[in-house]
Amino acid sequence: MRRDVFQAIADPVRRDIIQLLAERTLTVNSVAEKFDVSRPAISKHLKILQECGLVTIHKQGRERYCQIRPKSLIPAFLWVDQYKKLWEDKLDSFEDYLMQLQTRLPDREAQKPKR
């Protein structure tokens, strides 16, 4: 089965594994200890991440070490980045709306009859 970066990041557990490995290289057992799922389930997630090219696993002695390949995340970053301008425009528009509400609020307070 052909796998890609989008399939890798589609699962929240795999995203969490990516986050862990972004901080440092870990053994398979160290990764598994961080989750409340079985070790075989973590191994399956790591295999998918490896097939997607996001993680390399190399053996050193008895241990298997997992290391992130951050360049493999570039396609996902580029896809999300194309929507950055759209969201910035929407957030700017929302901020303008909030500013308008704030400037109108003192006018309304002044118009209220005092008791």
C-alpha positions as CSV (number, residue, x, y, z in Angstrom):
1,M,0.0,0.0,0.0
2,R,1.3,3.5,-0.9
3,R,1.4,5.8,2.1
4,D,2.0,9.5,2.3
5,V,2.6,12.2,4.9
6,F,-1.1,13.0,5.0
7,Q,-2.0,9.5,6.0
8,A,0.7,9.7,8.7
9,I,-0.6,12.8,10.3
10,A,-4.3,11.8,10.0
11,D,-4.1,9.8,13.3
12,P,-3.8,11.7,16.6
13,V,-1.5,9.0,18.1
14,R,0.9,9.3,15.2
15,R,0.9,13.1,15.5
16,D,1.8,12.7,19.2
17,I,4.6,10.3,18.3
18,I,5.9,12.8,15.7
19,Q,5.9,15.4,18.5
20,L,7.8,13.2,20.9
21,L,10.4,12.3,18.2
22,A,10.7,16.0,17.3
23,E,12.1,16.5,20.8
24,R,14.6,13.7,20.7
25,T,15.4,10.2,19.4
26,L,13.7,7.5,21.4
27,T,13.7,3.7,21.5
28,V,10.5,1.9,20.5
29,N,9.9,1.0,24.1
30,S,10.4,4.6,25.3
31,V,7.8,5.7,22.7
32,A,5.4,3.0,23.8
33,E,5.7,3.9,27.5
34,K,4.3,7.4,26.7
35,F,0.9,6.0,25.5
36,D,-2.0,4.1,27.0
37,V,-2.2,1.7,24.1
38,S,-0.5,-1.6,23.6
39,R,3.1,-1.9,22.4
40,P,2.0,-3.7,19.2
41,A,-0.3,-0.8,18.4
42,I,2.6,1.7,18.9
43,S,4.8,-0.6,16.7
44,K,2.1,-0.5,14.0
45,H,1.9,3.3,14.2
46,L,5.7,3.5,13.9
47,K,5.7,1.2,10.9
48,I,3.2,3.5,9.2
49,L,5.3,6.5,10.0
50,Q,8.3,4.7,8.6
51,E,6.5,3.7,5.5
52,C,5.5,7.4,5.0
53,G,9.1,8.4,5.3
54,L,8.6,10.4,8.5
55,V,10.5,8.2,10.8
56,T,13.6,6.0,10.5
57,I,14.2,3.1,12.8
58,H,17.7,1.8,13.2
59,K,19.0,-1.0,15.4
60,Q,21.8,-0.4,17.9
61,G,22.6,-3.4,20.0
62,R,19.3,-4.8,21.3
63,E,17.5,-1.5,21.0
64,R,15.6,-0.1,18.0
65,Y,15.8,3.7,17.9
66,C,13.2,5.9,16.2
67,Q,14.3,9.2,14.7
68,I,12.2,11.8,12.9
69,R,12.8,12.9,9.4
70,P,11.4,16.5,9.6
71,K,11.9,17.2,5.9
72,S,9.2,14.7,5.1
73,L,6.7,17.0,6.7
74,I,7.3,19.7,4.0
75,P,4.4,18.5,1.8
76,A,1.9,18.9,4.7
77,F,3.4,22.2,5.6
78,L,3.1,23.5,2.1
79,W,-0.5,22.3,1.8
80,V,-1.5,24.0,5.0
81,D,0.5,27.1,4.3
82,Q,-1.6,27.8,1.1
83,Y,-4.5,28.6,3.4
84,K,-2.5,30.9,5.7
85,K,-3.5,34.1,3.8
86,L,-7.2,33.1,3.9
87,W,-7.2,32.6,7.7
88,E,-5.1,35.7,8.3
89,D,-7.7,37.7,6.3
90,K,-10.6,36.2,8.2
91,L,-8.9,36.8,11.6
92,D,-8.1,40.4,10.6
93,S,-11.7,40.9,9.6
94,F,-12.9,39.5,12.9
95,E,-10.5,41.7,14.8
96,D,-11.9,44.8,12.9
97,Y,-15.4,43.7,13.8
98,L,-14.5,43.4,17.5
99,M,-12.8,46.9,17.4
100,Q,-16.0,48.3,16.0
101,L,-18.1,46.7,18.7
102,Q,-15.7,48.1,21.4
103,T,-15.9,51.7,20.0
104,R,-19.7,51.5,19.9
105,L,-20.1,50.1,23.4
106,P,-19.1,53.4,25.1
107,D,-21.6,55.3,23.0
108,R,-24.4,52.9,24.1
109,E,-23.4,53.1,27.7
110,A,-23.6,56.9,27.5
111,Q,-27.1,56.8,26.0
112,K,-28.5,54.6,28.8
113,P,-30.6,56.5,31.3
114,K,-29.1,56.8,34.7
115,R,-31.1,55.6,37.7
